[in-house]
């Protein structure tokens, strides 16, 4: 990784580009007018060609793949990934179904890898330059899924893979149920990294606990806690008719001032390797 140890570097990544029009619009606006430097395109998006056109309007925005095992249809042939699909040949609609299936050892590792490979290949064939991989609902923290992500990243020469979730803060005590979920994901992430011996998945991750609910105060708090090294802030800016506090916060002049005051360098995953 580049940069001296004393440097604070921050990737601000908006997940789910292509999930719906509101997220796509919000991501592009938060990039043009705010601090978003990177986005992750949903792996089974309906129209990769349209995604490429939309991203062409923001050439400085880093692009990754939000690999998914939930919602919609697979990219690979259904007959090749039966263990991942329901009777209707669609992915399960709820992430808990994926975790329950994993607990029963139902998903086949080779089929997960096959589907993820198909998702990445389809987007690359559409003309997207991909610099990182992550997973929808963080299912990549499941060991069998994490190994598939790692294999696909190596096959396609993609250096960045998200495998970390933020450490506990006092805010966790305000929502116990969400805190327990986040803690479980942290434990799986730690186990994954120890098991695979991964060294290149460096950024410390922030923002998962407040997914879709980041406000100016919380972003400023996070910026104040960043130490030397590489960090990633996960966000989901949605532009809709309703007021979106997260999109507003990501475009805040105070947040910009906070970055400058702390000497934080905004970057993309591609800038880290």
Buried (B, 14 or more C-beta within 10 A) or exposed (E): EEBEEEBBBBBBBBBBBBBEEBBBBBBBBBBEEBBBBBBBBBBBBEEBEEBBEBBEEBEEBBBBBBBBBBBBEBBBEBEEBEEBBEEEEBBBEEBEBBBEBBEEEEBBBEBBBBBBBBBBBBBBEBEBEBBBBBBBBBBBBBBBBBBBBBBBBEEBEBBBBBBBBBEEBEEBEEEEEBBEBBBEBBEBBBBBBEEBEBEEBBBBBBBBBBBBEBBBEBBBBBBEEBEEBBBBBBBBBBBEEEEBBBBBBBBBEEBEEBBEEBEBEBBBBBBBE
